[in-house]
Amino acid sequence: MSYTWNFDIVWGYRWIFLTGTGVTIGITIAVVLLGLIVGLIAGIAQLSRSPALRWLSWAYIEMFRLTPLLVLLLWFYYALPILTGIKLDAITASIVTLTLYGGSFYAEVIRGGIVSIEPGQSEAGLALGMTPARVMRRIVLPQAIKRMIPPLMNQSIIQFKNTSLVSVLAVPDLLYQGQVAAMDTYRALEVYTVVATIYVVVLLPLTVVAKQAEKRLAHSN
């Protein structure tokens, strides 16, 4: 069975593709920045001397890492208002969910980066009279961040792809706009080919940067 490709019809929807791409990039920037903050807090809490903090951070990390993202999106949008009376709009629910979900993975990357630093360096800082907080800020984190950069970048790329799931909440992201175009034109093959191509075009430079960062880290080590 032959199929005749026709991208002329899809070209008429180029502006909604651009709008959807802008929404996707905007959501990604928000959830990456917020997720890094959440991940830093949870990652450091995992190394706290307080059993309560360690348990709370562990519970948060495992709950979000082990629950499918689609389930979390639906829960925050539909179930949370029933339990709390707090109604979140689709974009807010998406950002909150993706932030907490991504933060759980960032937390493990950050924790792993911190524990990879030789304990002797922290002990030397403490011996010089530095507080534990200052040792973390001045000695451990600067070295750990260098090792964290490649996995953090890879996780951020995954976050960009994860945004495609917010279309189930009718957030006008790239995939949702593609669905609208596909229903209007009945040219699903062309539409979703364009959507996939846009994802590749946006993510390819980031993957190249992540690969280069890994190579530089390996070379410096």
Number of C-alpha atoms within 10 A of each C-alpha: 2 4 6 5 9 12 14 9 15 19 13 12 18 14 11 18 25 15 15 21 21 15 18 23 17 13 22 23 15 14 26 25 14 19 27 23 16 19 28 20 17 27 28 18 21 23 15 14 9 10 12 12 16 17 14 13 23 18 13 15 24 13 13 19 16 10 11 11 19 13 9 19 23 18 15 20 22 16 15 15 13 12 8 8 9 12 15 15 11 20 19 15 23 24 21 19 24 29 25 22 29 27 30 28 24 30 27 19 23 27 22 15 21 23 12 13 16 10 11 9 13 19 13 13 18 14 10 10 10 15 12 13 10 15 19 18 11 14 16 22 18 12 15 20 15 12 23 20 18 22 18 20 20 15 18 23 19 14 21 21 14 17 23 16 18 27 19 14 17 13 23 24 26 26 26 22 24 27 17 16 23 18 12 13 15 12 16 17 13 21 27 16 12 18 20 14 12 16 17 13 11 14 15 13 11 16 16 11 14 19 15 13 18 18 13 12 15 10 8 7 7
